[in-house]
């Protein structure tokens, strides 16, 4: 599943700890015509990001992001050309303090799992343009 992409237009990056969820997102988003680049680790994501241009949208697992004080979000926001890329956090629960901390750290929005494919499409189009 992990691959690099030279063209960020119409590309979605998925950074998700659970391989099954990453596969499901890849399947759903690919069917909608997006190029999907996915990984299950922050280390791999950091390596991939250095080799590609910014994608249209990033889906980031909240648990991966918050483990190290939102280090992955800070990495994304610190990369040249990536600071405006929408980062949509995928979370297993909703707590207002978590949402506030994530938004302060640089997240664009917050989606609670299990997610609805229609909501994912809505969020992608809402933040891409």
Residue pairs with C-beta under 8 A, 6 or more apart in sequence:
1 22
1 23
1 26
1 38
1 39
2 37
2 38
2 39
2 44
2 48
3 37
4 37
4 48
4 51
4 52
5 11
5 35
5 37
5 52
5 53
5 55
6 52
6 53
7 35
7 53
8 52
8 53
8 54
8 55
8 56
9 56
10 33
10 34
10 35
10 56
11 34
11 35
11 36
11 37
11 52
11 55
11 56
12 29
12 34
12 35
12 36
12 37
12 55
12 56
12 57
12 58
12 59
12 124
13 36
13 37
13 38
13 45
13 48
13 49
13 55
13 57
13 58
13 59
14 22
14 25
14 26
14 29
14 36
14 37
14 38
14 39
14 58
14 59
15 38
15 39
15 40
15 42
15 45
15 58
15 59
15 60
15 61
15 64
15 72
16 22
16 25
16 38
16 39
16 40
16 59
16 60
16 61
16 64
16 90
17 40
17 41
17 61
17 63
17 64
18 40
18 61
19 40
21 61
21 90
21 113
22 38
22 39
22 40
23 38
25 36
25 38
25 59
25 120
26 36
26 38
28 117
28 120
29 36
29 120
30 36
32 121
34 56
34 124
37 48
37 52
37 55
39 45
39 48
41 64
42 64
42 68
42 71
42 72
42 75
45 72
46 72
46 75
49 75
49 76
49 79
49 82
53 81
54 79
54 81
54 82
54 84
54 85
55 85
56 85
56 86
56 124
56 128
57 85
57 86
57 87
57 88
57 124
57 127
57 128
58 76
58 85
58 86
58 87
58 88
59 88
59 90
59 111
60 72
60 73
60 76
60 87
60 88
60 89
60 90
60 107
61 89
61 90
62 89
62 90
62 91
62 92
62 98
62 102
62 110
63 91
63 92
64 72
65 71
65 72
65 73
65 89
65 102
65 105
65 107
66 98
66 101
66 102
69 105
70 101
70 102
70 105
70 106
73 87
73 102
73 105
73 106
73 107
74 105
74 106
76 82
76 85
76 87
76 106
77 83
77 106
86 108
86 109
86 127
86 128
87 106
87 107
87 108
88 107
88 108
88 109
88 110
88 111
88 123
88 124
88 127
89 102
89 107
89 109
89 110
89 111
90 111
90 113
90 115
91 98
91 110
91 111
91 112
91 113
92 112
92 113
93 112
94 110
94 112
98 110
99 110
102 110
103 110
108 127
109 123
109 126
109 127
111 119
111 120
111 123
